[in-house]
């Protein structure tokens, strides 16, 4: 019997591995808990300490304090821009210093008394000697200060006309000329100087001025010589007083 052809060994087919079973680890094993004091940064992979730190609190407190301080500084600068805390103070103009040069004291001169007015009769060429019935009493006039409400704002010639017994005579003309004036006042028109008193206001400022004074009858006839007088620029002597006294009567 012929030998049967030796048959080829049968192909060994590996048995299919049974389906591997995937075992899922427990949740706790998959994501183990990280200790609270050590965490890993997902971006850098470096451990990060967390929880319980005081540094963030200090930083926050410093920031709050700095903010409050800045607000307080701003309020101070607003109220007083010239405060030394203001890093940009407004422009302050330089002070203007005025220096004074004092002159040495000068001696104060005492005012010298004004000139004394004397009565100088002018030559009565147009008046007969027998017509001179009045003369001025005394050699010099008297002066006084004005007593009304004008005070020193005054200058006048005043006086009186009396007979030989001292009784006042009214109605006589007192002619006063000089310093651009030529006026006449009547005796008896200023009772403050007596019954035969008169006064002519010359201005409102005491001044030294020359005048010629003559007494005339009510009709304008001269009964005294012409007298040159000089007023004073003095508040204590801004009224000149002239006293005409009768000394004779006209001769036939």
ZISUL-V988890 format. One record per backbone hydrogen bond with DSSP energy under -0.5 kcal/mol. NH is the residue of the N-H (numbers start at 1). CO is the residue of the C=O. Records with the same first field share a line. If there is no record, write none. Layout:
NH=CO ; CO
This chain:
13=11
14=12
22=20
23=21
24=22
29=26
30=26
31=27
32=30
38=35
39=48
41=39 ; 46
45=41
48=39
58=54
59=55
60=56
61=57
62=58
63=59
64=60
65=61
66=62
67=63
68=64
69=65
70=66
71=67
72=68
73=69
74=70
75=71
76=72
77=73
78=74
79=75
80=76
83=80
86=83
87=85
89=86
93=91
97=95
98=96
99=97
102=100
109=107
117=115
119=139
120=118 ; 228
121=119
122=226
125=123
127=124
128=126
131=128
132=129
133=131 ; 223
134=223
135=245
137=243
141=117
142=241
144=239
151=148
153=150
154=152
155=203
156=238
157=200
158=240
159=198
160=242
161=196
162=244
163=167
166=163
169=161
171=187
173=216
174=185
175=173 ; 214
176=183
177=212
178=181
181=178
183=176
185=174
187=172
188=197
189=186 ; 197
190=197
193=190
194=191
197=194
198=159
200=157
202=155
203=155
206=152
207=232
209=207
211=229
212=177
213=227
214=175
216=173
217=221
220=217
223=215
224=215
227=213
228=120
229=211 ; 227
231=209
232=237
234=232
237=234
238=235
239=144
240=156
241=142
242=158 ; 240
244=160 ; 242
245=135 ; 243
246=162
247=133
248=133
